[in-house]
Amino acid sequence: MSPVHLVLRSSPSSSSSSAPLRGILDIIVDGVNLTARAGRSQGLTLLAELGHALGSLLRGRVSRTTAQLAAEGDTWELGMEVDGSDVLLSVYRSGPCPEVAVTDRRVSLVDLREGVEEALIDALEGRLPVGHRGVLESSLEQLRRGVRTAKPLSRGLVQDRIVVAPGPELSLRADAAFRIGNAATPLPAQVERADLHGLLLTGRLKIAGGQQEIELPDCQLFLVAERLVWLAEDTLESWQAARPLFRRLNVEGCRFGVRRGPGDGPVTFTVSTLSEAGAPEDVMTIAELEPTLFVETVAEFAEALCQRFCKHDGRQEQNLRLKLLLENAAILRDRLAEMKMDDSLTNAEPESFKSYGLPQRSSQSNGAWSQGGALRFSPRWLAAVPQIDLKATFLYQEKLIVGSAREVAALDSRTGDMCWRIQSERAATVATPLGIARLHADGRLRLHDLESGEVRSMTRLTPRAGGGAAGALVNTPGLPRLLLVAEGDRSITAIDLATGDIRWRHRGSRPSQFRMRRAGRLVLITGGDSALTALDVTTGDVVWKVRDRLPFSGDIAVTQDSAFALSISAVGAARLHHIDLWTGERRWTSYLEEQPVMGLNPMIAQNAVMVPTHDRRGVGIQGFGANDGKLLWEHEPGLSAASTAWLALDDRIVANSAAGTLICLDASTGTTLFNHVFARQVEADQPRRLEPILNNGALFVPQNQVEVIRPEDGELIGSVPCDLVPDLVRIDQNSNIIIAEDSGHLVSYSAAPQLRLIKSPR
């Protein structure tokens, strides 16, 4: 009796004996069902795949192959590796959390071939579903051809040891027999595959710390390395944000855990073996371990293990799963080195930059509508732009630039007449003194003449892989007219607007999603890492640099001689930094208990700096003293809806929410000065952009229609009688308003003259 059987059981859904043969394929070796844990597999498909795979193994074309065991939402696989006259069977589940059911179960290649051949013959004698007979016959022919030309390969192994011991507090030592790659079956250089079967490696792992040590005699080294890297990532995030951590992970009969308290405390690393019932047996706990040492040790172990795989089997260099682990370990080491780096730089000669400082902030509340009666509007013109791009629609001088999916056009803002129209796909658009700059997805930067729309210059840049366009405009007297853009994934490039030439390029040390904020002769940049850097816009040189343990988010506010920047971690901790704009010296740092709203700059009003925060309850806001960073007042999240737009005025701050509420707070005390509850609109009538606009002393608030409010006392002084949803609102210097809807409709209204009392009668 053969020790290998392949049994094709009937599927429970097949109640009729005359139905075509379908079912579940079981592979039984010495009475043990190896595929019992793999769930329901497509029996006939798996049987045909096994025939083709064994044929390739017999002919020596490959030394290792896999077959899919299940096709209904699971990822179990059967791995087969030939070793002379035997074949080693492994059953495992891939995915982010792999599970190994059987490892290197040695079976006679002849017995397995006979079992598969017998199962194929039996299947062909029965009634088959449409389309399966030809596949099974081809599989049987491939199997028999392999028998006639059998040249099975022999597996080569080499014993190797990995030792990582950066200090007596923690050390890792692994011993295993690595596969030797077969030079006769090289993988094409242009092909990369995710091959977990080739990375299943049973070895001995010894972990020691101080006077303690624990030995894991039969563990999957690669899977252990993956889980340890996960724990190291969590530990680094926790240490970076000064937040507590408790995490445990199980892998193949072992349990690893880390925990640490808040602040800069040490980490406790626990390793234990598990019984068959899942209860801990041998347990080792290493306390008082430096988080940086734990992260560095794990990253070094993962890199050393990957290097051993590639050293003994060159084909593993093209294994996507191994490359991912190697990349994650390298990122860990880079992040750790960056956080430990102390390369802060201050500017010793700030005077040359102060002369190009920011203009004095003028009062925003004064204007024609800050006093007087109601504000009335009358329609001027109506237009339709199919597939409008609201991000590329803006008012510049006396022209309305409108972008769409296939063209960009300029309309006269007073009459709505078409000035020019050109064919152009979607692009990021910015108005410059010398024309309209459009940055396309393929990296082309085109500068269009404002009067005719013709292309004045074109510059080819490296496109960004993601994150959208980021840039800044330099248009200060005494400085060259430049457009700064983020190029590729690690460069800031300055384009001369007059010629289209590249003036300079600043390259970062690693790929980043840059964000920029210009301030006079400086541009402040951050790429989501722990450095905030100021560059000279004329040369691209680094003027000053500030480091923090938490990564800077790019949310920066500048005013006069100060810059206020946020550094935020992924787990919620955040800090607000006050930095001298010209020297780079840090004046104070304040800790935020709540999570700030990403993508929203701190807001400055009077002597207060305000930071909106959020959680599942909605949004709130915190106010800090601009001079000392002390918390002045706070509104916890829940003050307003999750979708809220903010605007800072002279001495107050305004919040306009998607729930139909408008709130005005005093910047010094946080008290409510006034609030409005507008007619609650349905979700379809909610504007895409809720930012209130201050113009000529009046506050224009987008809701289901545009409401006009006097910010001094909160009085409602008018509304725009428009049937469109105000997805985009633009207002010129004369308070004429243009409203654009995402459907492509645009409408313009003019402000009616206001009657004023010049002289009262006697």
Secondary structure, DSSP 8 states (H G I E B T S, - for coil): --SEEEEEEE-TT---TTS---EEEEEEETTEETTGGG----HHHHHHHHHHHHHHHHHTS-SEEEEE---SS--EEEEEEEETTEEEEEEEE-SSS-EEEEEEEEEEHHHHHHHHHHHHHHHHHS---TTTHHHHHHHHHHHHHHHHT------EEEEEEEEEEEETTEEEEEEEEEEE--TTS---TT--B--SGGG--EEEEEEEETTEEEEEEEEEHHHHHHHHHHHHHHHHHHHHHT--EEEEEEETTEEEEEEE-STT--EEEEEEEE-TTS-EEEEEEEEEE-HHHHHHHHHHHHHHHHHHHHHH-GGGGGBHHHHHHHHHHHHHHHHHHHHH----B--S-THHHHTT-------SS-STTSSSS---EEEEEEEE-TTEEEEEEEEETTEEEEEESSEEEEEETTT--EEEEEE----EEEEETTEEEEE-TTSEEEEE-TTT--EEEEEE----SSS---EEEE--TTS--EEEEEETTTEEEEEETTT--EEEEEE-SS----EEEEETTEEEEE-SSSEEEEEETTT--EEEEEE-SS-EEEEEEEETTEEEEEEE-TTS-EEEEEEETTT--EEEEEEESSEE-TT---EEETTEEEEEEEETTEEEEEEEETTT--EEEEEEEEEE-SSEEEEE-SSEEEEEETTSEEEEEETTT--EEEEEE-----GGGS-S----EEETTEEEEESSSEEEE-TTT--EEEE----S--SEEEE-TT--EEEE-TTSEEEEEEE------SS---
